[in-house]
Amino acid sequence: MDYLKPMRAFVPILILIATIVCSAEQAVAEVSTDSLLKVLDKTIERRVYYVGLKEGRIEEIRKETDEGYMTASERYALNRRLFEEYRSFSFDSAHHYVRLNIDLARRMGDRVKQAESMIDMSYTLLGGGLFLEAVHQLQEVDSLRNASSEELPVPLLVQYYSCREQTCLHMSRYTEGSSYSRGYDEAGLRYVDTLRSILPPDSGDKIALSRIYARDENRWRARGMLEELLAGTSFGTHEYAIIAATLYRACPEDMPQRVNYLILSALSDIYCAVKENESLRDLALVMYERGDITRAYNYSAVSMEDANFYNARLRRMEIAKIQPIIERANTMQIERQGKRLALLSTLLGVLAIILILAIVVIMRQVKALGKARRETLDSNEQLARLNSSLRESNMIKEQYIGQFMNLCSTYVNKLDRYREMVNSRIAGAKWEELRTMTASTDIIDREIRSFYDTFDRAFIDIYPDFVEQVNSLLRPEERIVLKKNELLNNELRIFALIRLGIHDSAGIATFLRYSANTVYTYRTKIRNKAIDKHSFEEQLVRMGL
């Protein structure tokens, strides 16, 4: 159960997070920002673990593609599941699967699925910073809507107008500082008004609602709605991260707990392995403004790493605006620390001189303890040899276990295949063929040869010089010469088991499927060739210690 160890180590953090998310408003007010930042720092250190979980989920979905024939609708649904996993994780992969769905929807002639895929593509292109291409996809959706008298379903229209609003928001940020930015903001507000008109207040679309609330002129009303929405959303989801980030923007700037929402957003994004995020970048800027340069530098570096992983052009551009400033501040901080270290080094130098003088004074006492020191060194050397022997013994045990597990797994698989073969013969009433197969010993003989080969390779891997050690105990003219490609022969296998601690001839005979008489004959034969036949086996065993 070693795979549980990382989770055990992370239990205190998970408990703290659970405490935070039980009641969003109360918990955020009570938990200090410093505590949350410590949780975030530890979570960032474990982000590779969460990425591994994400990749594991994706791999499980991918395996379903190998399960046989699927209809176009089933293939579409599977592609969309993969797209949902990738949409905030990897731009290229998300783009690939949504492109497959657009083509599938067109071949199926399904207007709703086609619009859905195009909207998914627009979101993907936005995340990748391809704004013109995203707008083109939305225009394709417009053409699809105009080509039919029947309007798209309300949930799909919500996605469409949300995407329109997000496109305006992204383009406003991209053109920030120019005269075009205000125009995009106004267009985004118009789409928010449209969303408000088609989206019921009790809608389950949390992301769309959060965008409406964030644009609400009454910031306190928006904050209350968002806090209620956050309390009903599961932590560790991208939806939670989006709502928490929206709350950060909706709260007054002088609100002490405001930054906590941003930290929770970053935590949730890391927990669900979101690479297309902005909370960590915003938090880096907040840390810089607060004078926490080390965290600002670390957060901006991780944010840039995530943007590069996802291939998010806009995010890279946004981070690139602040990263040089943070890096320069970090460099200045390091330089200040360097000066302090130089001062400390000078003080340490003075202390070192004093220490040297003290050493000179006590040298006479050290000489008096020389004998005891030598005895201690001898004891340490003995301990080192014992530790080395123990390490080697542990390594061999680990290799034994690995080989045993692999061998067991192999034979279980072979037994299962044999079971399936016998079952198929029984199902087909092929009694004579089954009788012939079970009467023959070919399978057993083949498996015995395979077993010998596996044993030989495993043993030689652990004791590569075993044959040379055995030969060193034999008279020169009686030394064993193996055939080409032969690792061990019958005699050597018997003494290999003796080397492993199996001395009983009956046990060796059972293990190697020899008769007890054959084992006794082989042992006697080799002992008679030994330089000292009375202590041959004892010497062989001692060589392994």
C-alpha positions as CSV (number, residue, x, y, z in Angstrom):
1,M,0.0,0.0,0.0
2,D,3.0,2.4,-0.6
3,Y,0.9,4.5,-3.0
4,L,-1.1,5.7,0.0
5,K,1.9,7.3,1.7
6,P,1.8,10.6,-0.3
7,M,-1.9,10.9,0.7
8,R,-1.2,10.3,4.4
9,A,1.5,13.0,4.3
10,F,-1.1,15.4,2.7
11,V,-4.0,14.7,5.1
12,P,-3.5,17.8,7.3
13,I,-3.6,20.0,4.2
14,L,-6.8,18.3,2.9
15,I,-8.4,18.7,6.3
16,L,-7.6,22.5,6.2
17,I,-9.0,22.7,2.7
18,A,-12.2,20.8,3.7
19,T,-12.6,23.2,6.6
20,I,-12.3,26.2,4.3
21,V,-14.8,25.0,1.7
22,C,-17.5,23.8,4.2
23,S,-18.9,27.3,4.5
24,A,-17.2,29.7,2.0
25,E,-18.1,33.0,3.6
26,Q,-17.5,32.1,7.2
27,A,-14.4,30.0,6.6
28,V,-12.7,32.5,4.3
29,A,-13.3,35.1,7.0
30,E,-11.8,33.0,9.8
31,V,-8.8,31.3,8.0
32,S,-5.8,33.6,7.8
33,T,-4.2,34.4,4.4
34,D,-0.8,33.2,5.7
35,S,-2.3,29.7,6.5
36,L,-3.8,29.5,3.1
37,L,-0.6,30.5,1.4
38,K,1.3,27.7,3.3
39,V,-1.3,25.2,2.0
40,L,-0.9,26.6,-1.5
41,D,2.9,26.4,-1.3
42,K,2.7,22.7,-0.3
43,T,0.1,22.0,-3.0
44,I,2.3,23.6,-5.7
45,E,5.1,21.3,-4.6
46,R,2.8,18.3,-5.3
47,R,1.4,19.6,-8.6
48,V,3.1,16.8,-10.5
49,Y,1.1,14.3,-8.4
50,Y,-2.2,16.0,-9.5
51,V,-1.1,16.1,-13.1
52,G,-0.4,12.3,-12.8
53,L,-4.0,11.8,-11.6
54,K,-5.3,13.8,-14.5
55,E,-3.3,11.8,-17.0
56,G,-4.5,8.6,-15.4
57,R,-8.1,9.7,-15.9
58,I,-7.4,10.5,-19.5
59,E,-5.7,7.2,-20.1
60,E,-8.7,5.4,-18.7
61,I,-11.0,7.2,-21.1
62,R,-8.7,6.5,-24.0
63,K,-8.8,2.8,-23.3
64,E,-12.5,2.8,-24.1
65,T,-11.6,3.6,-27.7
66,D,-10.2,0.0,-28.0
67,E,-13.3,-1.7,-26.7
68,G,-14.7,-2.4,-30.2
69,Y,-17.2,-0.8,-32.6
70,M,-18.9,2.4,-31.6
71,T,-21.6,4.4,-33.3
72,A,-21.0,8.0,-34.4
73,S,-22.9,9.3,-31.4
74,E,-20.9,7.1,-29.0
75,R,-17.7,8.2,-30.6
76,Y,-18.8,11.9,-30.4
77,A,-19.6,11.5,-26.6
78,L,-16.2,9.8,-26.0
79,N,-14.4,12.6,-27.9
80,R,-16.2,15.2,-25.8
81,R,-15.2,13.5,-22.6
82,L,-11.6,13.6,-23.7
83,F,-12.1,17.3,-24.8
84,E,-13.5,18.2,-21.3
85,E,-10.4,16.6,-19.7
86,Y,-8.1,18.5,-22.0
87,R,-9.9,21.8,-22.4
88,S,-8.0,23.5,-19.5
89,F,-5.0,21.1,-19.6
90,S,-3.6,20.9,-23.1
91,F,-4.5,23.2,-26.0
92,D,-3.2,20.9,-28.7
93,S,-5.1,17.8,-27.4
94,A,-8.3,19.7,-26.8
95,H,-8.1,21.2,-30.3
96,H,-7.6,17.8,-31.7
97,Y,-10.6,16.1,-30.1
98,V,-13.0,19.0,-30.7
99,R,-11.9,19.1,-34.4
100,L,-12.8,15.4,-34.6
101,N,-16.2,16.1,-33.1
102,I,-16.9,19.0,-35.6
103,D,-16.2,16.6,-38.4
104,L,-18.4,13.8,-36.8
105,A,-21.3,16.2,-36.2
106,R,-21.2,17.3,-39.8
107,R,-21.2,13.7,-41.1
108,M,-24.1,12.9,-38.7
109,G,-26.0,15.9,-39.9
110,D,-26.7,16.9,-36.3
111,R,-27.1,20.6,-36.1
112,V,-27.1,20.9,-32.3
113,K,-23.9,18.8,-31.9
114,Q,-22.3,20.8,-34.7
115,A,-23.0,24.1,-32.9
116,E,-21.9,22.6,-29.6
117,S,-18.6,21.5,-31.1
118,M,-18.0,24.9,-32.7
119,I,-18.6,26.6,-29.4
120,D,-16.2,24.2,-27.8
121,M,-13.7,25.0,-30.5
122,S,-14.2,28.8,-29.8
123,Y,-13.4,28.3,-26.1
124,T,-10.4,26.3,-27.0
125,L,-9.1,28.9,-29.4
126,L,-9.6,31.6,-26.8
127,G,-7.5,29.7,-24.3
128,G,-4.8,29.4,-26.9
129,G,-4.9,33.1,-27.7
130,L,-6.2,32.6,-31.2
131,F,-8.9,35.3,-31.0
132,L,-9.6,35.8,-34.7
133,E,-10.0,32.1,-35.2
134,A,-12.4,32.0,-32.2
135,V,-14.5,34.8,-33.7
136,H,-14.6,32.9,-37.0
137,Q,-15.9,29.8,-35.2
138,L,-18.6,31.9,-33.6
139,Q,-19.5,33.3,-37.0
140,E,-19.9,29.7,-38.2
141,V,-22.3,29.1,-35.3
142,D,-24.3,32.3,-36.5
143,S,-24.4,30.8,-40.0
144,L,-25.7,27.5,-38.6
145,R,-28.4,29.4,-36.6
146,N,-29.5,31.5,-39.6
147,A,-29.8,28.4,-41.8
148,S,-32.6,27.0,-39.7
149,S,-35.8,28.4,-38.4
150,E,-35.4,26.5,-35.2
151,E,-33.3,28.1,-32.5
152,L,-30.7,26.3,-30.5
153,P,-31.6,24.8,-27.1
154,V,-31.3,27.3,-24.2
155,P,-28.3,25.6,-22.5
156,L,-26.4,25.8,-25.8
157,L,-27.4,29.5,-26.3
158,V,-26.0,30.2,-22.8
159,Q,-22.7,28.6,-23.9
160,Y,-22.7,30.6,-27.1
161,Y,-23.3,34.0,-25.5
162,S,-20.9,33.2,-22.6
163,C,-18.3,32.5,-25.2
164,R,-19.1,35.8,-27.0
165,E,-18.7,37.6,-23.7
166,Q,-15.5,35.8,-22.9
167,T,-14.1,36.7,-26.4
168,C,-14.8,40.3,-25.8
169,L,-13.2,40.1,-22.3
170,H,-10.0,38.5,-23.8
171,M,-9.8,41.0,-26.6
172,S,-10.3,43.8,-24.1
173,R,-7.3,42.6,-22.1
174,Y,-5.3,42.1,-25.3
175,T,-5.9,45.7,-26.4
176,E,-5.6,47.1,-22.9
177,G,-4.4,50.7,-23.0
178,S,-5.8,51.4,-26.5
179,S,-9.0,53.0,-27.6
180,Y,-10.3,49.6,-28.7
181,S,-10.4,48.1,-25.2
182,R,-13.5,50.1,-24.1
183,G,-15.4,49.0,-27.2
184,Y,-14.8,45.3,-26.4
185,D,-15.9,45.9,-22.8
186,E,-19.2,47.5,-23.9
187,A,-19.8,44.6,-26.4
188,G,-19.1,42.1,-23.6
189,L,-21.7,43.9,-21.4
190,R,-24.3,43.6,-24.1
191,Y,-23.7,39.8,-24.3
192,V,-24.1,39.7,-20.5
193,D,-27.4,41.4,-20.8
194,T,-28.4,38.8,-23.4
195,L,-27.4,36.1,-21.0
196,R,-29.4,37.6,-18.2
197,S,-32.5,37.7,-20.4
198,I,-32.3,34.0,-21.4
199,L,-30.8,32.5,-18.2
200,P,-33.3,31.7,-15.4
201,P,-32.1,32.8,-11.9
202,D,-32.3,29.2,-10.7
203,S,-30.2,27.9,-13.6
204,G,-27.6,25.3,-12.9
205,D,-25.1,26.9,-15.2
206,K,-22.8,28.2,-12.4
207,I,-20.1,29.6,-14.7
208,A,-22.6,31.7,-16.7
209,L,-24.3,33.0,-13.6
210,S,-21.0,34.0,-12.0
211,R,-20.2,36.1,-15.1
212,I,-23.5,37.9,-14.8
213,Y,-23.1,38.5,-11.1
214,A,-19.5,39.8,-11.6
215,R,-20.8,42.4,-14.1
216,D,-23.7,43.4,-11.8
217,E,-23.5,47.1,-10.9
218,N,-24.4,46.3,-7.3
219,R,-21.1,44.7,-6.2
220,W,-22.4,43.7,-2.7
221,R,-25.4,41.8,-4.3
222,A,-23.0,40.1,-6.7
223,R,-20.7,39.1,-3.9
224,G,-23.6,37.5,-1.9
225,M,-24.8,35.5,-4.9
226,L,-21.3,34.4,-5.7
227,E,-20.6,33.3,-2.1
228,E,-23.8,31.2,-2.1
229,L,-22.8,29.8,-5.5
230,L,-19.3,29.0,-4.2
231,A,-20.7,27.2,-1.1
232,G,-22.6,24.9,-3.4
233,T,-19.7,24.0,-5.7
234,S,-17.2,21.2,-5.1
235,F,-13.7,22.2,-4.2
236,G,-11.1,20.8,-6.6
237,T,-13.1,21.7,-9.8
238,H,-12.3,24.3,-12.4
239,E,-15.8,25.7,-11.8
240,Y,-14.9,26.4,-8.1
241,A,-11.7,28.1,-9.2
242,I,-13.6,30.4,-11.6
243,I,-16.2,31.4,-9.1
244,A,-13.6,32.0,-6.4
245,A,-11.6,34.2,-8.8
246,T,-14.8,36.1,-9.8
247,L,-15.4,36.6,-6.1
248,Y,-11.9,38.1,-5.7
249,R,-12.8,40.7,-8.3
250,A,-16.3,41.3,-7.0
251,C,-15.1,42.0,-3.4
252,P,-14.0,45.5,-2.3
253,E,-10.3,46.0,-2.5
254,D,-10.0,46.9,1.2
255,M,-11.7,43.7,2.3
256,P,-9.1,41.8,4.3
257,Q,-10.2,38.3,3.2
258,R,-10.5,39.2,-0.5
259,V,-7.1,37.6,-1.4
260,N,-8.2,34.4,0.3
261,Y,-10.7,33.8,-2.6
262,L,-7.8,34.2,-5.1
263,I,-5.7,31.7,-3.2
264,L,-8.7,29.2,-3.0
265,S,-9.1,29.6,-6.8
266,A,-5.4,28.8,-7.4
267,L,-5.6,25.8,-5.0
268,S,-8.6,24.4,-6.8
269,D,-7.0,24.8,-10.2
270,I,-3.8,23.0,-9.1
271,Y,-5.9,20.3,-7.4
272,C,-7.7,19.5,-10.7
273,A,-4.5,20.0,-12.8
274,V,-5.8,23.1,-14.7
275,K,-3.0,24.6,-16.8
276,E,-5.0,27.3,-18.5
277,N,-5.4,29.5,-15.4
278,E,-4.9,33.1,-14.3
279,S,-5.4,33.0,-10.5
280,L,-1.8,32.1,-9.8
281,R,-0.6,34.9,-12.1
282,D,-2.8,37.4,-10.3
283,L,-1.7,36.1,-7.0
284,A,1.9,36.6,-8.0
285,L,1.2,40.3,-8.6
286,V,-0.6,40.5,-5.3
287,M,2.4,39.0,-3.5
288,Y,4.7,41.4,-5.3
289,E,2.6,44.4,-4.2
290,R,2.7,43.0,-0.6
291,G,6.4,42.7,-0.7
292,D,6.5,38.9,-0.6
293,I,9.0,38.7,-3.5
294,T,10.0,35.1,-3.1
295,R,6.3,33.9,-3.4
296,A,5.7,36.3,-6.2
297,Y,8.7,35.0,-8.1
298,N,7.7,31.3,-7.5
299,Y,4.1,31.8,-8.4
300,S,4.9,33.7,-11.6
301,A,7.4,31.0,-12.6
302,V,4.8,28.2,-12.0
303,S,2.2,30.2,-13.9
304,M,4.5,30.6,-16.9
305,E,5.3,26.9,-16.7
306,D,1.6,26.1,-16.8
307,A,1.1,28.6,-19.7
308,N,3.8,26.9,-21.7
309,F,2.5,23.5,-20.9
310,Y,-1.0,24.5,-22.2
311,N,0.4,26.6,-25.0
312,A,-1.7,29.6,-23.9
313,R,-0.4,32.6,-25.8
314,L,-2.5,35.3,-24.0
315,R,-1.4,33.9,-20.6
316,R,2.2,34.0,-21.6
317,M,1.9,37.5,-22.8
318,E,0.2,38.6,-19.5
319,I,2.8,36.9,-17.4
320,A,5.6,38.3,-19.5
321,K,4.4,41.8,-18.6
322,I,4.9,41.3,-14.8
323,Q,7.6,38.6,-14.7
324,P,10.6,40.9,-15.5
325,I,9.5,43.2,-12.7
326,I,9.2,40.4,-10.2
327,E,12.5,38.8,-11.4
328,R,14.3,42.1,-11.0
329,A,12.9,42.5,-7.5
330,N,13.8,38.9,-6.7
331,T,17.4,39.6,-8.0
332,M,17.6,42.7,-5.8
333,Q,16.4,40.6,-2.8
334,I,19.0,38.0,-3.6
335,E,21.7,40.6,-3.8
336,R,20.7,42.0,-0.4
337,Q,20.8,38.5,1.0
338,G,24.2,38.1,-0.6
339,K,25.5,41.2,1.2
340,R,24.1,39.8,4.5
341,L,25.8,36.5,3.8
342,A,29.1,38.3,3.0
343,L,28.8,40.0,6.4
344,L,28.0,36.7,8.1
345,S,31.0,35.1,6.2
346,T,33.3,37.7,7.7
347,L,32.0,37.0,11.1
348,L,32.3,33.3,10.6
349,G,35.9,33.9,9.5
350,V,36.7,35.7,12.7
351,L,35.0,32.9,14.6
352,A,37.0,30.4,12.6
353,I,40.3,32.0,13.7
354,I,39.2,31.8,17.3
355,L,38.2,28.2,16.8
356,I,41.6,27.4,15.3
357,L,43.3,28.9,18.3
358,A,41.0,26.8,20.5
359,I,41.9,23.7,18.5
360,V,45.6,24.3,18.9
361,V,45.1,24.5,22.7
362,I,43.1,21.2,22.9
363,M,45.4,19.3,20.5
364,R,47.3,17.8,23.4
365,Q,44.0,16.5,24.9
366,V,43.1,15.0,21.5
367,K,46.4,13.1,21.4
368,A,45.6,11.6,24.7
369,L,42.3,10.3,23.2
370,G,44.0,8.9,20.1
371,K,43.8,5.3,21.1
372,A,40.1,5.6,21.8
373,R,39.6,7.3,18.5
374,R,41.3,4.5,16.6
375,E,39.2,1.9,18.4
376,T,36.1,4.0,17.4
377,L,37.3,4.1,13.8
378,D,37.8,0.3,13.8
379,S,34.2,-0.1,15.2
380,N,32.9,2.2,12.5
381,E,34.6,0.3,9.8
382,Q,33.0,-2.9,11.1
383,L,29.7,-1.2,11.2
384,A,30.2,0.0,7.7
385,R,30.9,-3.5,6.5
386,L,27.8,-4.8,8.3
387,N,25.7,-2.0,6.8
388,S,27.0,-2.8,3.3
389,S,26.2,-6.5,3.9
390,L,22.7,-5.6,5.1
391,R,22.1,-3.3,2.1
392,E,23.2,-6.1,-0.3
393,S,21.0,-8.5,1.6
394,N,18.0,-6.1,1.3
395,M,18.7,-5.5,-2.4
396,I,18.7,-9.3,-3.0
397,K,15.5,-9.7,-1.1
398,E,13.9,-6.9,-3.2
399,Q,15.1,-8.6,-6.4
400,Y,13.8,-12.0,-5.2
401,I,10.4,-10.4,-4.5
402,G,10.3,-8.7,-7.8
403,Q,11.2,-11.9,-9.7
404,F,8.7,-13.9,-7.7
405,M,5.9,-11.4,-8.3
406,N,6.7,-11.3,-12.0
407,L,6.8,-15.1,-12.2
408,C,3.5,-15.5,-10.4
409,S,1.9,-12.9,-12.7
410,T,3.2,-14.7,-15.8
411,Y,1.9,-18.1,-14.6
412,V,-1.5,-16.6,-13.6
413,N,-1.8,-15.1,-17.1
414,K,-0.8,-18.4,-18.7
415,L,-3.2,-20.3,-16.6
416,D,-6.0,-17.9,-17.5
417,R,-5.2,-18.3,-21.2
418,Y,-5.2,-22.1,-20.8
419,R,-8.5,-21.9,-19.0
420,E,-10.0,-19.8,-21.8
421,M,-8.7,-22.4,-24.4
422,V,-10.1,-25.3,-22.4
423,N,-13.4,-23.5,-22.0
424,S,-13.6,-22.8,-25.7
425,R,-13.0,-26.5,-26.5
426,I,-15.7,-27.5,-24.0
427,A,-18.1,-25.0,-25.4
428,G,-17.4,-26.4,-28.9
429,A,-17.7,-30.1,-27.6
430,K,-14.2,-30.8,-28.9
431,W,-13.7,-33.6,-26.4
432,E,-11.2,-35.6,-28.5
433,E,-9.0,-32.6,-29.1
434,L,-9.2,-31.7,-25.4
435,R,-8.3,-35.2,-24.4
436,T,-5.3,-35.2,-26.7
437,M,-4.1,-31.9,-25.4
438,T,-4.4,-32.8,-21.8
439,A,-2.8,-36.3,-22.4
440,S,0.3,-34.7,-23.8
441,T,3.1,-33.5,-21.6
442,D,4.4,-31.0,-24.2
443,I,2.9,-28.0,-22.4
444,I,4.3,-29.1,-19.1
445,D,7.7,-29.7,-20.7
446,R,7.7,-26.3,-22.4
447,E,6.7,-24.6,-19.1
448,I,9.4,-26.4,-17.2
449,R,12.0,-25.2,-19.7
450,S,10.6,-21.7,-19.5
451,F,10.7,-22.0,-15.7
452,Y,14.4,-23.1,-15.8
453,D,15.2,-20.3,-18.1
454,T,13.5,-17.7,-15.9
455,F,15.2,-19.1,-12.8
456,D,18.6,-19.1,-14.5
457,R,18.3,-15.5,-15.6
458,A,17.0,-14.3,-12.3
459,F,19.7,-16.1,-10.3
460,I,22.6,-15.0,-12.5
461,D,21.3,-11.5,-12.4
462,I,21.6,-11.6,-8.6
463,Y,24.8,-13.6,-8.5
464,P,26.6,-12.9,-11.8
465,D,29.8,-14.6,-10.7
466,F,28.2,-17.7,-9.3
467,V,29.7,-20.1,-11.9
468,E,33.2,-18.7,-11.4
469,Q,32.8,-19.1,-7.6
470,V,31.7,-22.8,-8.0
471,N,34.6,-23.4,-10.4
472,S,37.1,-21.9,-7.9
473,L,36.1,-24.6,-5.4
474,L,36.7,-27.4,-8.0
475,R,39.9,-29.0,-9.2
476,P,41.1,-27.3,-12.4
477,E,40.5,-30.4,-14.5
478,E,37.0,-30.8,-13.2
479,R,35.7,-27.3,-13.7
480,I,32.3,-26.9,-15.3
481,V,32.2,-25.5,-18.9
482,L,28.7,-24.3,-20.0
483,K,27.4,-24.7,-23.5
484,K,26.8,-21.6,-25.7
485,N,23.9,-19.5,-24.4
486,E,23.6,-21.7,-21.3
487,L,23.5,-19.8,-18.0
488,L,23.2,-22.9,-15.6
489,N,23.1,-26.6,-16.1
490,N,21.4,-29.3,-14.0
491,E,24.2,-29.5,-11.4
492,L,24.6,-25.8,-11.1
493,R,20.8,-25.3,-10.5
494,I,20.9,-27.6,-7.5
495,F,23.8,-25.7,-6.0
496,A,22.1,-22.4,-6.8
497,L,19.2,-23.5,-4.6
498,I,21.7,-24.5,-1.9
499,R,23.2,-21.0,-2.2
500,L,19.7,-19.6,-1.7
501,G,19.4,-21.6,1.6
502,I,17.5,-24.7,0.4
503,H,19.6,-27.6,1.6
504,D,17.1,-30.4,1.7
505,S,17.4,-32.8,-1.3
506,A,13.6,-33.5,-1.2
507,G,12.9,-29.8,-1.3
508,I,15.3,-29.3,-4.2
509,A,13.8,-32.2,-6.0
510,T,10.3,-30.8,-5.7
511,F,11.4,-27.3,-6.8
512,L,13.3,-28.5,-9.9
513,R,11.0,-31.5,-10.6
514,Y,13.8,-34.0,-10.3
515,S,13.8,-37.2,-8.3
516,A,15.4,-37.1,-4.8
517,N,17.8,-39.8,-6.1
518,T,18.8,-37.6,-9.0
519,V,19.5,-34.6,-6.7
520,Y,21.6,-36.8,-4.4
521,T,23.6,-38.1,-7.4
522,Y,24.3,-34.6,-8.8
523,R,25.4,-33.3,-5.3
524,T,27.7,-36.3,-4.8
525,K,29.2,-36.0,-8.3
526,I,30.1,-32.3,-7.8
527,R,31.4,-32.8,-4.3
528,N,33.8,-35.5,-5.6
529,K,35.2,-32.9,-8.0
530,A,35.8,-30.4,-5.3
531,I,39.2,-29.5,-3.9
532,D,37.8,-30.1,-0.4
533,K,34.7,-32.2,-0.9
534,H,33.9,-32.3,2.9
535,S,33.5,-28.5,3.1
536,F,32.5,-27.8,-0.5
537,E,28.9,-26.8,0.2
538,E,29.7,-24.9,3.3
539,Q,32.3,-22.8,1.4
540,L,29.8,-22.2,-1.4
541,V,27.2,-20.8,1.0
542,R,29.8,-18.6,2.8
543,M,30.6,-17.0,-0.5
544,G,27.2,-15.4,-0.5
545,L,27.6,-13.7,2.9
